[in-house]
């Protein structure tokens, strides 16, 4: 397991790429996800997407149930949103690729998502509140979107 370098800067080209789907659920993707978990742990974030470590693949990891006894790191490979509620909440977001920058972003309160794990098994989940926010933030990354593109106002702290 290796801690990877985190790509930084809003104008970095890899952070603006629509990433390619993962085709093979092999030892390479398992190694990438393992390295991303080590990187996230060291960086103390809530999630990290493949382009943030320089990779053009549709994969990210995120912490579910943050700050509870049920907290777990999940991988999401080739993720999709099946449903997003119209009810939204504004919340502060930051990004490991944009250190020191924070801003308010509206996100749906509830989403139903599907994704694959490293074994190639498909999962469908209902995510609420912070879990939904983190999942959508990371999904944006693999679609070439940064939270700065979704700011509710121009204020960046």
N, C-alpha and C positions, 0 to 999 in steps of 0.2 A: 504494500500500500504506500502510495506517494501523495504528498501534499502538492497540489498543482498551483501554478501561478494564476492569479485572478486577473483577467483582462480588465483594464480600466479606461474610462473616457467615453463620453457620450458620442463622440464622432469615430470611435474605433469601428472599422468596417464589419468585423465578425459579429458585433452586437446589433447590426442592422440587417442580418441575413435571415431569410425564411429558410429555416434548417430542413435538411433532408430526413426522410423517415429512416428509422433503423430497420434493416432487412434481416439481419442475422442475430439471433439471441445466443451468442457464443461466448467463449472465454474473454474475448476482447471487450464486449459490452459489460460483462461482469467486472472486469478490471477497471474500466472507465468509471462505472458507478461506485466501486469501492474507493477509488482515488478521490472521486467527488465527495464522498462521505467524509473522508479524512480532511479534505480541504474545507468543507462546511464546518466541521467540528473546530478546526483551528481558527477559522474566520469568525465563528460565533454568530452565524446568520440563521435565518429561518428557512432558507432555500438557496439553491444554486442551479443554474442551467448550463448545459453543455457549451453554448457559445461564450459563457463567462470564463471558461477554461480553454477557449480557443478551438472548440470542436463544433463542426457543422452537422449536428445530429439532433433529432427531436427527442431529447431526453433531459430530465431534470430530477432533482431530489428535493423533498420538502419535509418539514417537520409538521406532523399532525398532533393535535392536542397539546400544543406548546404550553409548558409550565405546569402540566398536570402529571399525575402518576402514570397516565396512559400515553405519555409522549412517546412518539415513534418516528423514525426517519423512513419515509417511503420513496421509492423510485417511481417515476412516471415516464414510460417510454411510449412514444407515438400517442400522446394524450389528445383527447377531444372533449369538448363541452357538449353534452346532450341537452341540457336545460340550464338556463340562468334566470333567476327570479327578476321581476321588474323592480322589486323593492331593493333599494341600494342604501349603503351607508358610506359616509365619508370617513376616511382614516388616513393617518400618517403613514407614508411608506418611505423606505430608504432602499439602498441597493449596494451590494458588495462591489459592484463595478463603478459606482459613483460615490466614493467615500465622503462622508461629511455632508451629503446633500439629502434633504428630506422635504417632502411635500404632501399635500392632501389629495387623495384620489378617491373617486366614487367607485365602488365595486358592488356587485350583487351580493345580497345577504346569503343566498343559497344557490348552489350549483349541483347538478348531477353530471358526473364526469366518467369517462372510461379511459383506461390506459393499460399498458402491459408492464409486467415486472421483468426482472432480468432472466427469468426462466421462460419467458414468452407466454405466460399465463395472463389472460385478460381479466381485468377487474372493473367493476362499476361501483361508484360510491356517491353518496350524497354528502356534500361538504357544506358546513355552515360558518358564517362569520369569519374569524381569523383563518381557519383552514381554507375556506373558499378564497379569501383575499390572497393568501400566499400561493395557492395553486394557480390562480389567474395571473398573478405577478410573474411567476416562473413561466407559465404558458406564453405570456407576452414575449418573454426573452427569446423563445425558440421561433417566434413569429417576427423577430426583428423590431420589437416595440419596447421602449423603455418607459418607466413610470413617469418620466418627465413629459412624455407625449400625452399623458392622460391627466395632467394636473387640473384640479378643480379651480385653481386660481394661479396667478403667476408667481405666487410666493414660494420661494425655495429657501429653506432654513439651512 
